[in-house]
């Protein structure tokens, strides 16, 4: 009887073992056949199940057949899987893929040599068909891209090295397309693959729960700021040789043609208004535009962390060591009390979007330590004397929201044109030559404050007209602006003069 139980137990163990063995042998691999050799990929299904299923499904459907490795950077990675490379214009390579996207499955597997990971845009959930194979350890990508596989044969590594060594041209595209064509992708069972390398478990980062924020913060007391740089980027404080020399520079690892970098430049306002500083910036950029070396993509006024800010995105051609680089940059000028701060990000135009979210996070976390004390000082100044006569007259009244709307109108409409900037610079210089004195009188004599409020109400109403005007050019700004000025001249000077003249004539 004991022998029967023993046989049954052994049989159950054998059945269990056999089933496991078959499951192991049935594990899916993908073989990429190229003109330079074969690449065999095994998958980390537990770490990235959706990416694994997506890749295997595309391979089974023939999606990858005829595509090429369109981006090759030796010492970093080779990238492929774009259907646009089959017959599309080379300028579109790197932008193609299936309609359905795969959400990020960031994990702790390190981007070491031979790792297969999903390419994506700035949106983490934009994975499609494009993938890359790491040529040399690139751990700055860890936990930011979804690792879903690795290559597992000696020939696979040899083929990787061969592809990485082909001659490339513009945007790291291969010169000879036939060399690096992925002729066919085949899905096979593990049991069908020979000469598998005995590889250990993939190396992982120290993270145990979720990826780190990817940001390193620095409180630089001498500048009274908190500056945040992307994790792994080299932070430097170069010698201040000129006024516009950056005070802080964060240099990222080289992925494309150049190293991406984020800079912070701190300068004194020298009692200049924000409009005046913007006007000076516009004049300097105009010189570069006229030379044809710079193209302004966009300009806008906004508010960042409670401070007025001016944002410029531009593209330009720059030369170094007889090489010409197509660079794109985003620059944000933030206006403080005594200083203004310029945060800028630049990168090769092809790779610009890849690091843009990291720059935007740097901007979001940027903090001026002296801001709170400066605001407190400004409140004391208002209590002691000075200030804007319009703000003082309308403070706490039904006109306060209207004044706030006019401020937004000034920032978003008037200051978006060169004529508007020039006008505001001159107007502020004239206005603040007498405004503080009147604001003092308003605080001292409540009746006088009411008189001022009544006096400026018609003017505020006329300025509100701009809220309903569509201003798309300098000419429209000038025509609306001159019209409103003439309207106010008529209300405040011409109409009273006519009334006085008629009264005197009757008397």
C-alpha positions as CSV (number, residue, x, y, z in Angstrom):
1,X,0.0,0.0,0.0
2,X,2.8,2.3,0.9
3,X,4.4,1.5,-2.5
4,X,1.2,2.6,-4.3
5,X,1.1,5.9,-2.5
6,X,4.8,6.4,-3.3
7,X,4.2,5.7,-7.0
8,X,1.2,8.1,-7.0
9,X,3.3,10.8,-5.3
10,X,6.2,10.3,-7.7
11,X,3.8,10.4,-10.6
12,X,2.2,13.7,-9.4
13,X,5.7,15.2,-8.9
14,X,6.7,14.1,-12.5
15,X,3.4,15.5,-13.9
16,X,4.0,18.8,-12.1
17,X,7.6,18.9,-13.2
18,X,6.7,18.0,-16.8
19,X,4.1,20.7,-16.9
20,X,6.6,23.3,-15.6
21,X,9.1,22.2,-18.1
22,X,6.7,22.5,-21.0
23,X,5.6,25.9,-19.8
24,X,9.3,26.9,-19.6
25,X,10.0,25.6,-23.1
26,X,6.8,27.4,-24.4
27,X,8.0,30.8,-23.2
28,X,7.9,33.2,-26.2
29,X,11.0,34.8,-27.7
30,X,11.3,37.1,-30.7
31,X,14.0,36.7,-33.2
32,X,14.9,39.8,-35.3
33,X,16.6,38.9,-38.6
34,X,18.7,41.7,-39.9
35,X,21.2,42.0,-42.8
36,X,24.0,42.1,-40.2
37,X,22.9,39.1,-38.1
38,X,20.3,37.8,-35.8
39,X,19.1,39.3,-32.5
40,X,17.1,37.1,-30.0
41,X,15.0,38.8,-27.4
42,X,13.6,37.3,-24.1
43,X,11.0,39.1,-22.1
44,X,10.4,40.3,-18.6
45,X,6.7,39.6,-18.6
46,X,6.3,40.1,-14.8
47,X,7.8,43.6,-14.9
48,X,6.1,44.8,-18.1
49,X,3.2,42.5,-19.2
50,X,1.5,44.9,-21.5
51,X,4.7,45.9,-23.3
52,X,5.7,42.3,-23.7
53,X,2.3,41.3,-25.1
54,X,2.3,44.4,-27.4
55,X,5.8,43.7,-28.8
56,X,5.1,40.0,-29.4
57,X,1.7,40.8,-31.0
58,X,3.3,43.3,-33.4
59,X,6.0,40.8,-34.3
60,X,3.4,38.1,-35.0
61,X,1.5,40.4,-37.2
62,X,4.5,41.3,-39.4
63,X,4.5,44.9,-38.2
64,X,8.3,45.1,-37.9
65,X,9.1,43.4,-41.2
66,X,11.0,45.7,-43.5
67,X,11.6,48.4,-40.9
68,X,15.1,49.7,-40.1
69,X,17.1,50.8,-37.1
70,X,16.7,54.5,-37.9
71,X,18.6,56.0,-35.0
72,X,22.1,54.7,-34.1
73,X,24.3,56.2,-31.4
74,X,27.3,54.0,-30.6
75,X,28.0,53.8,-26.9
76,X,24.4,54.5,-26.2
77,X,21.7,52.5,-28.2
78,X,20.2,51.5,-31.5
79,X,16.5,52.4,-32.1
80,X,14.0,50.8,-34.5
81,X,10.4,49.7,-35.0
82,X,9.1,52.8,-36.8
83,X,6.8,51.8,-39.8
84,X,7.7,55.2,-41.4
85,X,11.1,53.8,-42.2
86,X,9.7,51.4,-44.7
87,X,8.7,54.0,-47.3
88,X,8.3,57.3,-45.5
89,X,10.3,60.5,-45.8
90,X,13.4,60.4,-43.5
91,X,12.3,63.6,-41.8
92,X,9.3,61.5,-40.4
93,X,11.5,58.7,-39.0
94,X,11.0,58.5,-35.3
95,X,7.4,59.8,-35.3
96,X,5.5,56.7,-36.6
97,X,3.8,53.9,-34.8
98,X,0.5,52.1,-34.3
99,X,-2.7,54.0,-33.2
100,X,-2.9,52.2,-29.9
101,X,-0.5,53.2,-27.2
102,X,0.8,51.4,-24.2
103,X,0.8,53.0,-20.7
104,X,4.2,53.2,-19.0
105,X,5.3,50.2,-16.9
106,X,8.4,51.7,-15.4
107,X,10.3,49.2,-13.3
108,X,13.6,48.8,-11.5
109,X,15.6,46.9,-14.2
110,X,18.7,48.9,-15.1
111,X,19.4,50.0,-18.7
112,X,22.6,47.9,-19.0
113,X,24.1,46.6,-22.2
114,X,21.7,44.4,-24.2
115,X,18.5,45.6,-22.5
116,X,15.5,46.2,-24.7
117,X,13.3,49.2,-23.7
118,X,10.4,51.1,-25.1
119,X,11.0,54.4,-26.9
120,X,8.5,57.1,-26.2
121,X,7.8,60.9,-26.5
122,X,7.7,63.3,-23.5
123,X,4.4,61.7,-22.6
124,X,5.3,58.6,-20.4
125,X,2.2,56.8,-21.8
126,X,3.1,57.1,-25.4
127,X,4.8,53.8,-26.1
128,X,3.8,52.2,-29.4
129,X,6.1,50.1,-31.6
130,X,9.5,51.9,-31.4
131,X,12.0,50.2,-29.1
132,X,15.7,50.6,-28.5
133,X,18.5,48.1,-27.5
134,X,21.1,49.5,-25.1
135,X,24.7,49.4,-26.6
136,X,26.5,50.4,-23.5
137,X,25.2,50.9,-19.9
138,X,23.0,54.0,-19.9
139,X,21.7,54.0,-16.3
140,X,20.5,57.7,-16.5
141,X,17.4,56.2,-18.3
142,X,16.6,53.9,-15.4
143,X,13.0,54.1,-14.2
144,X,12.1,56.6,-16.9
145,X,11.6,54.2,-19.8
146,X,9.9,50.8,-19.7
147,X,12.4,47.9,-19.8
148,X,10.6,44.8,-21.2
149,X,13.3,42.5,-22.5
150,X,17.0,41.7,-23.2
151,X,19.1,40.0,-25.9
152,X,20.3,36.5,-25.0
153,X,22.8,35.0,-27.5
154,X,26.4,35.7,-28.4
155,X,25.4,36.4,-32.0
156,X,22.8,39.0,-30.7
157,X,25.5,41.0,-29.0
158,X,27.8,40.7,-32.0
159,X,24.9,42.0,-34.3
160,X,24.3,44.8,-31.8
161,X,27.9,45.9,-32.1
162,X,27.9,45.7,-35.9
163,X,24.7,47.8,-36.2
164,X,26.1,50.4,-33.7
165,X,29.3,50.7,-35.8
166,X,27.6,51.6,-39.1
167,X,28.2,55.0,-40.6
168,X,25.5,57.6,-39.7
169,X,24.6,61.1,-40.9
170,X,22.0,63.7,-39.9
171,X,20.0,63.0,-36.8
172,X,22.0,59.7,-36.2
173,X,20.4,58.1,-39.3
174,X,22.3,55.3,-41.0
175,X,23.8,56.2,-44.4
176,X,23.3,52.7,-45.9
177,X,19.7,51.7,-45.1
178,X,20.1,48.1,-46.5
179,X,22.8,47.4,-43.9
180,X,20.5,47.7,-40.9
181,X,17.2,46.5,-42.3
182,X,15.1,44.3,-40.0
183,X,14.0,41.9,-42.7
184,X,11.8,39.8,-40.5
185,X,10.6,39.4,-36.9
186,X,9.7,35.8,-35.8
187,X,8.0,34.7,-32.6
188,X,9.4,31.3,-31.4
189,X,9.3,29.1,-28.3
190,X,12.3,29.1,-26.0
191,X,12.9,25.4,-26.9
192,X,13.6,26.4,-30.5
193,X,16.5,28.8,-29.6
194,X,20.0,27.4,-29.5
195,X,23.2,28.7,-27.9
196,X,21.4,30.7,-25.2
197,X,23.8,32.5,-22.9
198,X,23.7,31.7,-19.2
199,X,22.6,35.1,-17.9
200,X,21.9,36.0,-14.3
201,X,18.9,38.0,-13.2
202,X,18.9,41.5,-14.6
203,X,20.5,44.1,-12.4
204,X,18.1,46.4,-10.6
205,X,18.1,49.8,-9.0
206,X,17.7,50.2,-5.2
207,X,14.1,51.4,-5.6
208,X,11.7,49.1,-3.9
209,X,8.4,50.9,-4.4
210,X,8.1,53.6,-7.0
211,X,10.7,55.4,-9.1
212,X,12.3,58.5,-7.5
213,X,11.2,62.0,-8.4
214,X,14.3,62.4,-10.6
215,X,15.0,65.8,-9.1
216,X,17.9,67.0,-6.9
217,X,17.3,70.2,-5.0
218,X,19.9,72.8,-4.0
219,X,19.4,75.8,-1.7
220,X,22.0,78.4,-2.8
221,X,21.9,80.9,0.0
222,X,24.3,83.3,-1.7
223,X,21.7,83.8,-4.5
224,X,18.7,83.5,-2.1
225,X,17.1,80.8,-4.3
226,X,16.2,77.1,-4.4
227,X,17.3,75.5,-7.7
228,X,16.2,72.0,-8.7
229,X,18.2,70.0,-11.3
230,X,17.3,66.7,-12.9
231,X,18.8,63.8,-11.0
232,X,22.1,62.6,-12.4
233,X,22.9,65.9,-14.1
234,X,26.2,67.7,-13.3
235,X,25.6,70.9,-11.4
236,X,28.2,73.7,-11.9
237,X,28.6,77.3,-10.7
238,X,30.9,78.9,-13.3
239,X,32.9,82.1,-12.7
240,X,30.8,85.2,-13.3
241,X,32.9,86.9,-16.0
242,X,30.0,88.9,-17.6
243,X,26.6,90.1,-16.4
244,X,24.8,87.6,-18.6
245,X,27.1,84.7,-17.6
246,X,24.9,81.9,-16.1
247,X,25.2,81.6,-12.3
248,X,24.2,78.0,-12.2
249,X,24.5,75.3,-15.0
250,X,23.1,71.8,-15.0
251,X,24.5,69.6,-17.7
252,X,22.7,66.3,-18.7
253,X,24.2,63.2,-20.2
254,X,24.7,63.3,-23.9
255,X,22.0,61.4,-25.7
256,X,22.0,63.0,-29.2
257,X,24.3,65.5,-30.8
258,X,24.9,67.7,-27.7
259,X,24.5,67.6,-24.0
260,X,21.2,69.1,-22.8
261,X,21.6,71.8,-20.3
262,X,19.6,74.0,-18.0
263,X,21.0,77.4,-16.9
264,X,20.0,80.0,-14.3
265,X,21.2,83.6,-14.7
266,X,20.6,86.2,-12.0
267,X,20.8,89.9,-12.9
268,X,19.9,93.2,-11.2
269,X,16.8,95.0,-12.4
270,X,18.5,98.4,-11.8
271,X,15.0,99.8,-11.1
272,X,13.8,98.9,-14.6
273,X,10.2,97.8,-15.1
274,X,9.4,94.4,-16.4
275,X,8.2,96.0,-19.7
276,X,11.6,97.7,-20.1
277,X,13.5,94.5,-19.5
278,X,11.3,92.7,-22.1
279,X,11.9,95.5,-24.6
280,X,15.7,95.1,-24.2
281,X,15.4,91.4,-24.6
282,X,13.3,91.8,-27.8
283,X,15.9,94.2,-29.3
284,X,18.7,91.8,-28.7
285,X,16.9,88.9,-30.2
286,X,15.8,91.0,-33.2
287,X,19.5,91.4,-34.1
288,X,19.9,87.6,-34.3
289,X,16.7,87.2,-36.2
290,X,17.8,89.8,-38.8
291,X,21.1,87.8,-39.2
292,X,19.0,84.7,-40.0
293,X,20.6,82.7,-37.2
294,X,17.6,82.7,-34.9
295,X,13.9,82.0,-35.4
296,X,11.4,82.8,-32.7
297,X,8.8,80.1,-32.3
298,X,6.6,81.8,-29.6
299,X,6.5,84.5,-27.0
300,X,4.1,84.9,-24.1
301,X,3.6,86.7,-20.8
302,X,2.6,84.5,-17.9
303,X,2.8,84.1,-14.1
304,X,5.1,81.6,-12.5
305,X,5.0,80.9,-8.8
306,X,3.3,84.3,-8.3
307,X,5.9,86.2,-10.3
308,X,5.5,87.9,-13.7
309,X,7.3,85.9,-16.3
310,X,8.1,86.2,-20.0
311,X,8.6,82.9,-22.0
312,X,10.4,82.6,-25.3
313,X,10.8,79.4,-27.4
314,X,13.3,79.7,-30.3
315,X,15.4,77.7,-32.7
316,X,18.8,78.6,-34.0
317,X,21.9,77.5,-35.9
318,X,25.1,77.6,-34.0
319,X,28.6,76.5,-35.0
320,X,31.4,74.9,-33.0
321,X,34.6,73.2,-34.2
322,X,33.4,73.7,-37.9
323,X,30.2,71.8,-37.1
324,X,26.8,73.4,-37.3
325,X,24.2,72.4,-34.7
326,X,20.4,73.0,-35.0
327,X,19.5,74.0,-31.4
328,X,16.2,74.7,-29.8
329,X,15.8,76.5,-26.5
330,X,13.1,77.6,-24.1
331,X,13.9,80.7,-21.9
332,X,11.8,82.0,-19.0
333,X,12.5,85.4,-17.5
334,X,11.1,85.8,-14.0
335,X,10.7,89.3,-12.5
336,X,11.6,89.7,-8.9
337,X,11.8,92.9,-6.7
338,X,15.4,93.9,-7.2
339,X,16.6,91.0,-9.4
340,X,15.3,89.1,-12.4
341,X,16.0,85.4,-13.0
342,X,16.4,83.7,-16.4
343,X,15.9,80.0,-16.6
344,X,16.8,78.5,-19.9
345,X,16.9,75.0,-21.4
346,X,18.7,74.1,-24.7
347,X,19.1,70.9,-26.6
348,X,19.5,69.6,-30.1
349,X,16.2,70.2,-31.9
350,X,15.7,66.4,-32.4
351,X,16.0,65.6,-28.7
352,X,14.5,68.8,-27.3
353,X,11.1,67.3,-26.3
354,X,12.7,64.4,-24.5
355,X,14.1,66.5,-21.7
356,X,11.6,69.4,-21.8
357,X,9.4,67.9,-18.9
358,X,12.5,67.8,-16.7
359,X,13.1,71.5,-17.4
360,X,9.5,72.3,-16.7
361,X,9.8,70.5,-13.3
362,X,12.9,72.6,-12.6
363,X,10.9,75.8,-13.3
364,X,7.9,74.6,-11.2
365,X,10.2,74.0,-8.2
366,X,12.2,77.2,-8.6
367,X,11.9,79.3,-5.5
368,X,13.1,82.8,-4.5
369,X,13.9,82.7,-0.8
370,X,13.7,86.4,-0.4
371,X,10.3,86.6,-1.9
372,X,8.3,86.4,1.3
373,X,10.4,89.1,3.0
374,X,10.3,91.3,-0.1
375,X,6.4,91.1,-0.1
376,X,6.3,92.0,3.6
377,X,8.6,95.0,2.9
378,X,6.4,96.1,0.0
379,X,3.3,96.0,2.3
380,X,5.1,98.2,4.8
381,X,6.0,100.6,2.0
382,X,2.4,100.9,0.9
383,X,1.3,101.6,4.5
384,X,4.1,104.2,4.9
385,X,3.5,105.8,1.6
386,X,3.6,105.5,-2.2
387,X,2.0,103.0,-4.5
388,X,-0.3,102.9,-7.5
389,X,-3.1,105.5,-7.4
390,X,-5.5,103.3,-9.3
391,X,-5.0,100.2,-7.0
392,X,-5.2,102.4,-3.9
393,X,-8.4,104.1,-5.1
394,X,-10.2,100.9,-6.0
395,X,-8.9,98.6,-3.2
396,X,-11.7,96.8,-1.6
397,X,-14.3,98.3,-3.9
398,X,-16.5,96.9,-6.6
399,X,-13.9,98.1,-9.1
400,X,-11.1,95.8,-7.7
401,X,-12.0,92.8,-9.9
402,X,-12.0,95.1,-13.0
403,X,-8.6,96.4,-12.1
404,X,-7.3,92.8,-11.8
405,X,-8.8,92.0,-15.3
406,X,-7.0,95.1,-16.7
407,X,-3.7,93.8,-15.3
408,X,-4.2,90.5,-17.0
409,X,-5.2,92.4,-20.2
410,X,-1.9,94.3,-20.0
411,X,0.2,91.2,-19.5
412,X,-1.5,89.0,-22.1
413,X,-2.5,91.4,-24.8
414,X,-0.7,94.8,-24.6
415,X,2.7,93.4,-23.7
416,X,2.4,90.7,-26.4
417,X,3.3,93.3,-29.1
418,X,6.4,95.5,-29.5
419,X,4.3,98.7,-29.7
420,X,2.5,97.7,-26.5
421,X,5.8,97.1,-24.7
422,X,7.2,100.4,-25.8
423,X,4.0,102.2,-24.8
424,X,3.9,100.6,-21.3
425,X,7.6,101.4,-20.7
426,X,7.0,105.2,-21.4
427,X,3.6,105.2,-19.7
428,X,5.1,103.6,-16.5
429,X,7.9,106.1,-16.3
430,X,5.4,109.0,-16.6
431,X,2.7,107.4,-14.4
432,X,4.9,106.6,-11.4
433,X,6.4,110.1,-11.4
434,X,3.2,111.4,-9.7
435,X,1.2,108.2,-8.8
436,X,2.8,107.6,-5.3
437,X,2.0,111.2,-4.2
438,X,-1.7,110.9,-5.1
439,X,-1.9,107.4,-3.5
440,X,-0.6,109.0,-0.2
441,X,-3.3,111.6,-0.4
442,X,-5.9,108.9,-1.0
443,X,-4.9,107.1,2.2
444,X,-4.9,110.3,4.2
445,X,-8.2,111.8,2.9
446,X,-11.0,109.2,2.3
447,X,-13.1,111.8,0.5
448,X,-10.2,112.5,-1.9
449,X,-10.0,108.7,-2.5
450,X,-13.7,108.6,-3.5
451,X,-13.2,111.6,-5.9
452,X,-10.3,109.8,-7.6
453,X,-12.3,106.6,-7.8
454,X,-15.2,108.4,-9.6
455,X,-12.7,110.2,-11.8
456,X,-11.0,107.0,-13.1
457,X,-14.2,105.0,-13.6
458,X,-14.8,106.2,-17.2
459,X,-11.1,105.5,-18.1
460,X,-11.4,101.9,-16.7
461,X,-14.5,101.4,-18.7
462,X,-12.8,102.4,-22.0
463,X,-9.8,100.2,-21.3
464,X,-12.2,97.2,-20.8
465,X,-13.0,97.5,-24.5
466,X,-9.8,95.7,-25.3
467,X,-11.2,92.6,-23.6
468,X,-13.5,92.3,-26.5
469,X,-11.0,93.1,-29.3
470,X,-9.1,90.6,-31.3
471,X,-5.6,91.9,-31.6
472,X,-3.4,89.8,-33.8
473,X,-0.9,92.3,-35.2
474,X,1.1,95.5,-34.3
475,X,-1.2,97.6,-36.6
476,X,-4.3,96.4,-34.7
477,X,-2.7,97.2,-31.4
478,X,-1.8,100.7,-32.5
479,X,-5.2,101.4,-33.9
480,X,-7.1,100.2,-30.8
481,X,-4.6,101.9,-28.5
482,X,-4.7,105.3,-30.3
483,X,-8.5,105.1,-30.5
484,X,-8.8,104.5,-26.7
485,X,-6.4,107.3,-26.0
486,X,-8.4,109.7,-28.2
487,X,-11.6,108.6,-26.4
488,X,-10.1,109.4,-23.0
489,X,-8.8,112.8,-24.3
490,X,-12.3,113.5,-25.5
491,X,-13.9,112.5,-22.1
492,X,-11.4,114.2,-19.8
493,X,-10.4,117.3,-21.7
494,X,-12.5,118.1,-24.8
495,X,-15.9,117.4,-23.3
496,X,-15.2,119.4,-20.1
497,X,-13.7,122.3,-22.2
498,X,-16.9,122.5,-24.3
499,X,-19.1,122.4,-21.2
500,X,-17.1,125.1,-19.5
501,X,-17.1,127.2,-22.7
502,X,-20.9,127.0,-23.0
503,X,-21.5,127.8,-19.4
504,X,-19.2,130.9,-19.6
505,X,-20.9,132.0,-22.8
506,X,-24.4,131.8,-21.1
507,X,-23.1,133.7,-18.1
